Amino acid sequence: MDYCIRLAQPSDVDYLPTIERTAAQQYLPYISKLGLTPENLDDTVSVKVLTHAQRQQHLWVAVVSDSSSLLLAGFVVVNRLGNGFFIVELDVLPTYGRQGIGFALVNQVLNAAHEQNYPTVTLTTFRYIPWTIPFYHRLGFEIVGPENYTPDIQTIVDHEEHRGFSRQVRVVMQCQIPKKSSIRSVPS
């Protein structure tokens, strides 16, 4: 399977809530453990937020090439958080799961943070889904304890709880981004 990661185009935005809803269905077996309802899984990032992110170049999509067409298979959207990025949402259609697309999307965010000299990329994810924390660990993310939340992170955790995502089932993770090295010219 061939795919590429690129900045989202305006025409991509309307398709992304469907990708998010479809990807969320993989959480159905865990909803009671997470204290969620099926309606929680229908709650998506709004088209207005996605459109704003697209204009800010904070939205990337995975485009899969099959024999006859190009299809959107996933996306990642970020917000600026202090002096870093916050991953608002990462989704890959289940039919394209476990093929490196999610990894490539997050890597794109890490590379963008590095290029912009942002020291961190932060996210929240489900604590009790067996694949989430190991996935982000492989990408260099570590769990951030509540005692180390910045005011911005605390606001996000409070907002998620207000939307029905209990802080007991969520975890904050953060990746430290190395600074861009200065390129020095070699004397001739």
N, C-alpha and C positions, 0 to 999 in steps of 0.2 A: 504494500500500500504506500502510495506517495502522498505526502502532505507538506504544507508549508505553513509557517506562522507569519502573519502580516498584520499591520495596523488595520483596524476595522474601517470600512467605508460606510458612508451614510446608508447605503442600500442594505447593509448587513444587519442593522440594528433591529428591525422588526422581527427577524428570525430568532433572535437570542433568547427571549422569554420561553419559547417552545423548547429550545435546547435545555434551558435551566429546569423546566418542569419535567422533561423526560429524564434528565440525569437524576433529579431528586427522587424518582421512583425507586432507585436502588436502596433508599433508606427505609422503605416501607416495612421490611422485617424488623426494624429496630425502633419504630416509633414509640412503642410503649416504654421501652428502656430510656428513651430520650425525652419522655414526657410530651410528645408531640401528637398532633392529629394529622390526618391526611390533608386537611386544609392548610396547615402550616407549610406543607411541601408544595402547595400551589402558589405561595407567596413568592413573587419574583422581583428582581431588580426592575424598576420601572423603565419604560422606554425613554422617558424624560432624562433619567439619570444616565442611561446608556448613551443617549444622544449627546449629552454634555461631555461624558467621558470620551466619546469618539472625537468630538471637536478639540478636546484637550490632548489628544493622542495618548490617552490612558486606557485604551481598549484594543486588545489584540484578538484575532480569530485564528482558528486552525481550519485550513481549507484542504479537503481531501480530494484527490483526483482519482476518479474511477474511469472505467473505459469510455464513458460517454459524456461525463459532466464533472463539474466542480461542485462540491457540497461543503457547507459549513458543518464541522464536526465538533467544535468546542470554542470556548472563549474564556478570557480572563479580563476582568475590569479592576482598575485600581483607583484609589483616591490618594491625594497628597496627605500625609500625616506628619505634622511637624516637619522634620527634615528627612523624611523617607516616604516610602509608599506603603499603603495598606491595601491588601488584596480583598476587595469587596466580594467578589464571586469568581469561582473557577468551576467550569462545567465542561464535561466531554460526554457526548452521546454514548450510552452504554455499548452500542454496536461497534464503537471505535475505541473502547476502553482497553487498557493494558497493552497499548501499542506505542507508548512513549509520547502521546500528544499532550497529556496533562503535564508531564515533566517538561516538555518543550515550551509550553505556555508559561509555566512558572519560571523557567530559565530565561525566557524573554524579559520578564519583569525584573529578575535579578540583574540581567545585563543592562537594562534601561536604568536601573538604580545606580549601577556602577558608572555608566556613562555620564550620569547627572551628578555624580559625587554624593549620592544619598547614602548615609551610613547603614540604613536598616530597611528591611521589608518585613512587615508585620501582617498577621492574619489571625482569624479565629476559625476554629473548626470543631467538629464533634469529637468529644473525648472517647466515647464508647463505640465508635465505628472501627472495626478492626484494621482497616487499611489507611485511615487518614493520618494519624500521627506518624506511623512508619514511613509513609510516602513523603511527608514534609521533612522528616529527619534525614532521609537520603539526599535531600536538596540543601541540607545545611541549617535547617530551622531547629531551634530549641524552644522548649516550653518556658514561658515567662510566668512567674508566680504573681499572685495578686499584689503582693507587697512591692513589686517592681513595676506596676502599671503606671504609666504617665497619665496625666489628666485626659489626654486624647483617647488613650486606650480605655480608661475607665468609662468615658462617655460612650464609646462603642459597645462595651460590655453591658452597660445600663440600657442602651437602646435595644440591643438584641434581646435582653430579658423582657423588656416592655413588649416586644413583638412575639413573645412566647418561647424564646430559646433560653432556657434557664442557664445561669452561670455554672450550675453544678454539672451540666452535661457538655459545656463548652470549654475550650482551652485556647489560650492566646499563645501563639508561637511567633518567633522572630528570627530572622537571619541577619547576621552582621555582614555588611558588604565591605570588602577591602577597598581602600582608597585607590583612586587612579594614580599610578606611578607617574612621576614627572619624567618626561622624555628629555634627556640631556643630549645636547649635540656633542659629538666627539671632536675634540680639537684636531685640526689637520696638520 
